């Protein structure tokens, strides 16, 4: 390899590495935020599909808002999210939807469970 070719290769490699590091340090959020929104939307659409046969009412609307807030907070603030973070959620939501009615006591119990899991 000639000296000129080697020097050009080093310069190009240095510029590429610098550009990649700049993008990662300064613009990583521009790439990550849309992905987090997509994940939240997918989870919420799955939950809404499971609750489609549940009787409409203020408790159902409140539950939806509580879930959206919880998922947004969990996804935004977590460095790593595992399945066990949401396993309890799926089990309890299925239990709530069994009788096709969400009452105030179930909603309050759900709020308490969310507070307990936020503390962990």
C-alpha positions as a printed Julia matrix, in Angstrom:
120×3 Matrix{Float64}:
   0.0     0.0    0.0
   1.34    3.43  -0.87
   1.81    6.19   1.7
  -0.8     8.45   0.09
  -3.43    5.71   0.04
  -2.75    4.83   3.69
  -3.0     8.48   4.79
  -6.27    8.94   2.86
  -7.67    5.81   4.51
  -6.76    7.05   8.0
  -8.3    10.48   7.32
 -11.54    8.99   5.97
 -11.77    6.52   8.86
 -11.21    9.33  11.4
 -13.92   11.49   9.84
 -16.39    8.58   9.79
 -15.72    7.69  13.43
 -16.06   11.34  14.47
 -19.37   11.67  12.58
 -20.76    8.5   14.15
 -19.74    9.59  17.65
 -21.27   13.03  17.11
 -24.58   11.54  16.01
 -24.66    9.13  18.95
 -23.84   11.8   21.53
 -26.05   14.6   20.24
 -28.89   13.08  18.25
 -29.55    9.65  19.75
 -32.83   10.86  21.3
 -34.09   11.75  17.83
 -33.77    8.07  16.94
 -34.95    6.56  20.24
 -38.08    8.65  21.0
 -40.09    7.49  17.97
 -39.25    3.89  18.85
 -40.52    4.33  22.41
 -43.76    5.84  21.11
 -44.24    2.91  18.74
 -43.74    0.42  21.58
 -46.28    2.23  23.79
 -48.8     2.39  20.94
 -48.42   -1.34  20.23
 -48.93   -2.27  23.87
 -51.94    0.02  24.2
 -53.55   -1.35  21.03
 -53.14   -4.89  22.37
 -54.73   -3.88  25.66
 -57.6    -2.1   23.88
 -58.21   -5.24  21.81
 -58.46   -7.29  25.01
 -60.87   -4.78  26.57
 -63.13   -4.32  23.53
 -65.91   -6.4   25.09
 -65.7    -4.64  28.49
 -68.65   -2.37  29.2
 -67.89    1.27  28.42
 -67.91    3.66  31.34
 -65.86    6.12  33.31
 -63.87    3.33  34.99
 -62.8     1.95  31.62
 -61.72    5.42  30.48
 -59.85    5.99  33.75
 -58.12    2.66  33.4
 -57.01    3.55  29.89
 -55.55    6.87  31.06
 -53.81    5.25  34.02
 -52.3     2.6   31.74
 -51.1     5.15  29.19
 -49.45    7.22  31.91
 -47.85    4.16  33.51
 -46.54    2.81  30.21
 -45.22    6.2   29.13
 -43.4     6.64  32.41
 -42.06    3.09  32.43
 -40.79    3.25  28.85
 -39.34    6.78  29.12
 -37.52    6.28  32.42
 -36.3     2.71  32.11
 -32.9     1.87  30.74
 -33.89   -1.77  30.48
 -37.38   -3.2   30.37
 -37.96   -6.89  30.84
 -41.04   -9.07  30.5
 -41.33   -9.42  34.27
 -41.96   -5.66  34.48
 -45.25   -6.21  32.66
 -46.21   -9.8   33.57
 -48.17   -8.72  36.63
 -49.94   -6.14  34.49
 -51.21   -8.69  31.98
 -52.39  -11.07  34.69
 -54.29   -8.39  36.58
 -55.82   -6.84  33.47
 -57.1   -10.26  32.33
 -58.58  -10.78  35.79
 -60.31   -7.37  35.63
 -61.78   -8.08  32.2
 -63.22  -11.5   33.06
 -66.64  -10.2   34.08
 -66.83   -7.5   31.35
 -67.31   -4.79  33.97
 -64.7    -2.66  35.69
 -65.87   -1.28  39.01
 -64.39    1.35  41.28
 -62.86   -1.14  43.74
 -60.97   -2.92  40.95
 -59.72    0.42  39.68
 -58.5     1.45  43.15
 -56.75   -1.9   43.58
 -55.07   -1.39  40.21
 -53.87    2.08  41.23
 -52.35    0.58  44.39
 -50.57   -2.11  42.37
 -49.12    0.51  40.06
 -47.85    2.52  43.03
 -46.22   -0.62  44.46
 -44.52   -1.43  41.15
 -43.29    2.15  40.69
 -41.59    1.91  44.08
 -39.63   -1.18  42.99
